[in-house]
Every structure is written in C-alpha cells, then in structure tokens.
Amino acid sequence: MKSKKVEDREGFKAAQALTVGHAQTTRVYDVPVVVDLSKCITGCQICIDSCPVDCLAVNPETTKAHMKYDECWYCLACELDCPKDAITVKIPFLIR
C-alpha cells in the first residue's frame, strides 16, 4: 500500500503532465521524458547524472536538459531528483 504522500505526489505529477506544454501528443514523435524549459535550471545537470541509461543530455541550443535517446527505463530517477520539478516521466499505460 502506498503512503498518502506518494499518492498525493503521483496525483499532482499526473495533473501536471497534462498542463506541460511539451507533453502534448500532437508532436511527430512523443518522448517519455518531458522537460519544462521554463522551470529547468541552466547548467544544473542533476537529472542527466541520475539517469542510469544516459538518455538525457544538454541541448546545445537551450543549454537545458532534453531527452537525447529514447532508451528510458521509466525508473523516475530524473523526475524525483529534479530540484525544480521540471521533469515529467510519462509512463506508458501498459507499464503502469
């Protein structure tokens, strides 16, 4: 059974995923890790360091994190470690 704090955070993150501009499925391709550039800290790289498969990198144009490779394990390390809650991991329905 999940604790109340975890359930509240999951509900908050789920609602936030719907409002993140980059989370819309109207793009040609849809990536599981969405970075809200307005919240992301330039030069932080905590999410990049916490990713076990190194699928995140710094975008040279924005100097902020982005998903470089679509190899995400959905471990949520980047989302949980982000100090500004700028990352949302969209877990596919069949994996949940």
C-alpha positions as CSV (number, residue, x, y, z in Angstrom):
1,M,0.0,0.0,0.0
2,K,1.3,3.4,-0.9
3,S,1.7,6.2,1.6
4,K,-0.5,9.2,1.4
5,K,2.5,11.4,0.5
6,V,3.4,9.3,-2.5
7,E,-0.2,9.1,-3.7
8,D,-0.5,12.9,-3.4
9,R,2.7,13.4,-5.4
10,E,1.6,11.0,-8.1
11,G,-1.7,12.7,-8.5
12,F,0.0,16.1,-8.6
13,K,2.5,14.9,-11.2
14,A,-0.3,13.3,-13.3
15,A,-2.2,16.6,-13.3
16,Q,0.9,18.5,-14.1
17,A,1.7,16.2,-17.1
18,L,-1.5,17.3,-18.7
19,T,-0.5,21.0,-18.5
20,V,3.1,20.8,-19.5
21,G,3.4,22.3,-23.0
22,H,5.8,19.7,-24.2
23,A,3.6,16.8,-23.1
24,Q,1.0,17.2,-25.9
25,T,0.8,14.2,-28.2
26,T,0.4,16.4,-31.3
27,R,4.2,16.2,-32.0
28,V,5.5,13.9,-34.7
29,Y,7.1,11.7,-32.0
30,D,6.3,11.5,-28.3
31,V,9.1,11.0,-25.8
32,P,8.6,9.7,-22.3
33,V,10.8,12.3,-20.5
34,V,9.4,15.8,-20.8
35,V,11.4,18.8,-19.6
36,D,9.6,22.1,-18.8
37,L,12.1,24.6,-20.1
38,S,10.6,27.4,-18.0
39,K,11.5,25.5,-14.8
40,C,14.7,23.9,-15.8
41,I,17.9,25.4,-14.4
42,T,20.6,26.2,-16.9
43,G,23.7,24.1,-16.2
44,C,22.1,22.0,-13.4
45,Q,22.6,18.5,-14.9
46,I,21.3,16.7,-11.8
47,C,18.8,14.7,-14.0
48,I,21.5,13.9,-16.5
49,D,23.7,12.5,-13.8
50,S,20.9,10.5,-12.2
51,C,19.8,8.7,-15.4
52,P,21.1,5.1,-15.3
53,V,20.9,4.8,-19.1
54,D,22.3,8.2,-20.1
55,C,19.3,9.1,-22.3
56,L,19.3,12.7,-21.1
57,A,21.7,15.4,-22.3
58,V,22.2,19.1,-22.5
59,N,20.6,20.7,-25.5
60,P,23.3,23.0,-27.1
61,E,20.6,25.5,-28.3
62,T,18.8,26.0,-25.0
63,T,21.6,24.8,-22.6
64,K,19.0,22.9,-20.7
65,A,18.2,19.2,-20.4
66,H,16.4,17.2,-23.1
67,M,15.9,13.6,-24.0
68,K,18.7,12.6,-26.4
69,Y,18.0,8.9,-26.7
70,D,14.7,7.1,-26.4
71,E,16.0,4.4,-24.1
72,C,14.2,5.4,-20.9
73,W,13.6,2.6,-18.3
74,Y,10.9,4.7,-16.6
75,C,12.8,4.5,-13.3
76,L,11.8,8.1,-12.4
77,A,15.3,9.0,-11.1
78,C,15.4,12.2,-13.1
79,E,11.9,13.3,-12.1
80,L,12.5,12.6,-8.4
81,D,15.9,14.2,-8.3
82,C,15.0,17.4,-10.2
83,P,15.1,20.3,-7.7
84,K,12.6,22.4,-9.6
85,D,10.1,19.6,-10.6
86,A,10.9,20.5,-14.3
87,I,10.8,16.8,-15.4
88,T,7.8,14.7,-16.1
89,V,8.2,11.0,-17.0
90,K,5.2,9.8,-19.0
91,I,4.9,6.1,-18.2
92,P,3.0,4.2,-20.9
93,F,-0.3,2.8,-19.8
94,L,0.6,-0.8,-20.2
95,I,3.7,-0.5,-17.9
96,R,1.8,1.1,-15.0
